[in-house]
Amino acid sequence: MSSVDDWDSGPTPIGMAHRNKWNSSPLPPPLKAPRFAVPDPAREELVQGFGSILKSGRGVDMTVVCQNEEFKYHSAIVCSRSTFFAAAVWGNFKVSHREREKSFLPFLIAAPLSSQSQQEAQTKAVKLPDENLLNVKRMMRYFYILDYNDDDVDEGTGTVFIINAQMYAMGDRFGVPGLKGVAAAKFERHCSCAGGKSAADQRQMDSLLLAIPTVYKSTPKKDGTLRDSVAGAFARDLLVNGEKWFPSTRFQKICRQFPDFIFDVLGKSVASQGRKKSGGDWRRSKWNQNDGWGGPGF
């Protein structure tokens, strides 16, 4: 058994946050990272335990309302993983997602609660009227088992790429870095279809094309995680299947609507060719060091 003295300071575990981004007061600090690696059986035991209480509903003490449906969860698990839910539940008020986006939270936290608001706060109810119901369920599931299903595609959500792009954006909105990491890994794994000649690979690339608007609308330029995956996939696929894409009116429309996309693809293609010619590490090239064309060293 390890004691508190056996634990050393380390990086904040994924999905935890030291400080509430909407309130100046810090959140309860996470446990310090142990010097030893947590063995897989211990991690599996934790995930199974949390999954079990999620399924049973025992000990639930908070409510999430989305699309007129109510779901019960455990505030200790959810709020310790999300700065948004920490502000909503541990901040002792009832909050809607729309209010959060308007940056009303600091005022709501600081303002005295009316008797009605105090009664509502006791229920720990959080309304998310503008969110996709299935995506909310995926996020809440992630809080318990560190994963979510992305193969239950429906007409309202779209392709598997769109699902993971939306989950990545949700991780950013709700202050859950770990969710962003899982979504990015899933997204990148599906991008492995690039460059394939099979019908299945080409269907995947068609689905990836449909996800480009979601990726480029929901992520800023400075966050290139999903954009890099998209650009890399198309840079590889264009080398093998270029005769398919260039006559495509849908592809042409995407390129005109999102010039950053075609610019990113061009950058990946140039970097790839430079790496092949030099045999070196393209990440140290003048292109990459100066983040695009026209840099001082390019």
KAJO-V473338 format. One record per backbone hydrogen bond with DSSP energy under -0.5 kcal/mol. NH is the residue of the N-H (numbers start at 0). CO is the residue of the C=O. Records with the same first field share a line. If there is no record, write none. Layout:
BEGIN
NH: CO ; CO
END
This chain:
BEGIN
5: 2
6: 3
7: 32
15: 12
19: 24
20: 18
22: 19
26: 17
34: 5
42: 38
43: 39
44: 40
45: 41
46: 42
47: 43
48: 44
49: 45
50: 46
51: 47
52: 48
53: 49
54: 50
55: 51
56: 52
59: 56
60: 72
61: 72
62: 123
63: 70
64: 125
65: 63 ; 68
68: 65
70: 63
72: 61
74: 72
76: 73
77: 73
78: 74
79: 75
80: 77
81: 77
82: 174
83: 173
85: 81
86: 82
87: 83
88: 84
89: 84 ; 85
90: 85
91: 88
92: 87
94: 124
96: 126
99: 95
100: 96
101: 97
102: 99
103: 98
107: 103
108: 104
109: 105
110: 106
117: 113
118: 114
119: 115
120: 116
121: 117
122: 118 ; 119
123: 120
124: 119
125: 62
126: 94
127: 64
130: 127
135: 131
136: 132
137: 133
138: 134
139: 135
140: 136
141: 137
142: 138
143: 139 ; 140
144: 140
145: 141
152: 150
156: 153
157: 153
162: 158
163: 159
164: 160
165: 161
166: 162
167: 163
168: 164
169: 165
170: 166
171: 167
172: 168
173: 169
174: 171
175: 170
178: 175
179: 175
180: 176
181: 177
182: 178
183: 179
184: 180
185: 181
186: 182
187: 183
188: 184
189: 185
190: 186
191: 188
192: 189
193: 190
195: 192
201: 197
202: 198
203: 199
204: 200
205: 201
206: 202
207: 203
208: 204
209: 205
210: 206 ; 207
211: 207 ; 208
214: 210
215: 211
216: 212
217: 213
218: 214
222: 219
223: 221
227: 223
228: 224
229: 225
230: 226
231: 227
232: 228
233: 229
234: 230
235: 231
236: 232
237: 233
238: 234
239: 235 ; 236
240: 236
241: 237
243: 240
244: 240
245: 241
247: 244
251: 247
252: 248
253: 249
254: 250
255: 251
256: 252
257: 253
260: 257
261: 257
262: 258
263: 259
264: 260
265: 261
266: 262
267: 263
268: 264
269: 265
270: 266
271: 267
272: 268
273: 269
274: 270
275: 271
276: 272
277: 273
278: 274
281: 279
283: 280
284: 281
288: 284
289: 285
290: 287
291: 286
294: 291
297: 294
END
